[in-house]
Amino acid sequence: MLKYKCVIFDCDGVLVDSEPIGNQVLVDMANALGANINLDYAYKHFKGEKMQSCVDIIETLISQPIPKDFIASYRQKSFEAFKTNIKPVDGVVELIQSLKIPYGVASNGPENKIRLNLEVTGLLPYFKNKIFSCYAIQKWKPSPAVFIWAAETLGFKPEDCLVIEDSLTGVIAAKNGGFDVIGYTAHDYNNELKSEATYIFDSMTDIKENLVSF
């Protein structure tokens, strides 16, 4: 790798294939309250967003306050679903193993969710002491704060780092911090990343094969 000295991964949809699972749980819970939405709606409106923003959207759909235990209930139900169904993103293990430079993970999700999903998918050993959650600093993407924190902790400046993201919110967060960013487009259902990301790829194999040429 010629240009970059560090790679920072998003977690959901980049390291672990959690988006269909977590969003389906959210859709089911929202529909139980009368939201009448589907998975496509969730991908369009919830993907990459912090949980409270998703709750705010659901409240507008049902025209009433969300139950106070909604987020806690979502965490419990989604965690159970993750334990049963989650898998690593295709090709990401080979990509991680090929890296000759430092790397970490920076996510909008809470640290216990990040750790759970990395553990269930067998990825946690690769990211010990390299997990950065927006909940720790109370600043969420599209703020670049979590990426800046990750880069500084790993010992690098933004211009030294390459971020890998699958959501528009995450791509914008990276750009806001002065990072170059790969848009991972395998599930870019709204075709949003091409105009914003520094590079786009639809497979981890392609990312792995092209990293050395950047």
Beta strands, then each sheet from edge to edge (+ up, - down):
strand 1: 6-9
strand 2: 103-107
strand 3: 131-133
strand 4: 161-165
strand 5: 180-184
strand 6: 199-201
sheet 1: 3+ 2+ 1+ 4+ 5+ 6+
end
